[in-house]
Amino acid sequence: MKPLINPQALLSGLFLAFLFAIASGTAQEYRISVKINGYENDTLLLGYYFGDKQYIKDTAYRQKNGGFIFKQDTSLPPGMYLVVTKPDHNFFQLLIDEDRQKFSVETDFSALNEKLHFSGSKLNIEFNAYIDFLTEQRKMADSLSSSLRDSSKQKSHALIQEQLDELDEGVRLNQQKIIKANPNSLLSLIIKWSRDVSLPDFSALPEGERESRAFNYYKAHYFDEADFKDDRIVRLPLFFQRIDRYIQNLTVQHPDSISASLDEVLNRLPAGSESLKFVLSHYLNSYAASRYVGMDAVYVHLVENYYEKGLAPWIDSEQLSKMLKDAKALKPLLIDKTAPDIRVFRLDDSTPVNLHGISSSYTVLIFWAPDCGHCKKSLPTVKAFQHKYKDKGVEVVTVCTQLGSEAKNLCLEQVKLLDMHSFVNLYDPSHNSRFKLIYDLKTTPQIYILDAEKKILTKKIGAEQLGEVMDKLLAIRNE
């Protein structure tokens, strides 16, 4: 049995980040009285979840009666909150909904989660009971699973599996009961986001087809019970965890597939919602900073299909203008695009050369600078690579990025020092080709591998990766 909320994950762990944030509220006040028997520190923190992080909302100090009170004259946004002890940052969780934000809780410092007792909050009493129920089910399931592993008799195996199935069904029925009793409660929302997909029986299919059908069904129905319209989800940890699993684990890690999965998620979220703002901003920043080759295509997709179309009104005009400019510069350089043609000159005799006019099965295009230390370390590696792969149709083309009247001398000096004479060495001292702008050159070296039609196969890899990448490309060609 796999409970749909892991009680260990829900009830344990460390508080990961203490960042200050301002949360909106209404005129209604909140007042949460907390008593922790055996807790000696004079300070207690109230944190909350937002997307993939936790933030500090409030601080309470010990009262004369030994308790703590979190209170403000504005209400708390609905979501899952954390009461955090100092200095070790142990915590227990509680739920805050739009109403009934005045209640009390008591527990013991030695067993924060095990001895929780709420007063004045029906929601948290039910939440606590639900977690206790899951914990007990998990204990029984772990015991049965252990017996299942130790059992060598087929009859015992079947009996234990039947008991596990009964436990799983008990969890499902308990969840349905909670949802039916109060379908709009925060606890019901948590359960909806936690419930896993129930797979049909594919056992009659051949093994390979069975696994494929099961995976495709699981992905297609992954969000069947998730409520995307309720903006309280952004303050529940399950929200981001479930979405990120869909993007990272259930989606082929190719830019087109990732973009399609992000569209699937983003199109379910209401326009102007905090959840949409979080998901869109999170993945835009994530793929803008990705170290994986080709993932800038996801960034371009998000900018063009959401920011450029006015679906991110929180972005100011200056930021938006920069993003649109970046996406425009990146788009021609995405993997599978034809590399922009540039007309430059040979270093040795200043003969004009068009990049697309260089005939080779593969072109390794390198932009480098005479004063670039990393270039000086990388180019000898490229020379060794060329020696190994030249007879396999690989041509190395370098473009020295130095501009101005001294460009030729400075570039040729390094060509001689680094013994780069076997390369096709090019430059454009007047920058008439605008190669720095066209190829968005902010740093050097920049390495591209192009095919015979000058389509970009990969880019911005290290010189030490060239051999490994080329072996894979040649293997694909020879399949």
Number of C-alpha atoms within 10 A of each C-alpha: 19 15 20 18 20 14 18 12 8 13 15 14 12 10 17 10 11 13 11 12 14 8 11 9 14 11 9 14 15 19 18 17 17 21 20 21 15 10 17 12 11 14 15 25 20 19 25 28 20 23 20 17 15 21 20 20 20 17 16 18 15 16 11 7 7 14 18 22 19 19 18 14 12 15 23 24 17 21 23 23 25 21 21 21 22 14 9 9 15 16 23 20 21 18 20 21 18 16 12 16 20 17 16 17 18 17 20 16 17 12 12 20 18 14 13 19 15 19 13 14 18 12 18 23 17 14 20 21 13 18 19 15 14 20 18 12 21 22 11 16 21 15 12 18 18 12 15 18 9 10 14 10 9 9 10 13 17 13 12 19 17 12 16 22 15 13 19 19 14 14 23 15 12 15 18 15 13 17 19 11 10 12 14 11 14 25 22 20 21 23 21 20 24 19 19 19 16 10 12 10 9 14 11 8 11 9 11 8 13 14 14 12 15 16 13 12 15 17 14 12 13 19 20 13 15 19 17 21 13 15 17 23 26 25 23 24 21 20 23 20 14 15 18 16 11 18 19 12 10 18 16 12 13 13 19 14 14 20 21 15 19 22 16 11 18 18 12 13 19 15 15 12 14 18 25 22 19 16 21 22 14 14 17 20 11 15 19 16 12 14 11 10 15 20 22 24 23 25 25 23 20 21 24 16 12 15 20 15 10 13 16 18 14 11 14 9 10 8 10 18 13 11 19 16 12 15 20 14 16 17 15 16 23 22 22 15 14 17 24 15 14 18 18 23 19 17 22 13 8 13 10 14 15 11 19 17 12 15 15 19 14 25 25 22 20 25 22 26 21 19 13 13 12 12 19 18 12 16 21 15 17 22 18 11 19 20 11 12 16 14 9 13 12 23 23 22 19 23 23 25 22 21 16 10 10 10 20 20 13 16 23 18 13 16 20 10 9 14 13 18 12 14 16 16 20 27 28 26 18 13 16 10 15 14 20 13 11 16 17 14 14 9 10 19 25 21 20 22 26 25 20 15 15 23 20 21 20 21 19 16 16 14 20 13 12 18 17 9 15 19 12 11 16 12 10 9 8 7 5
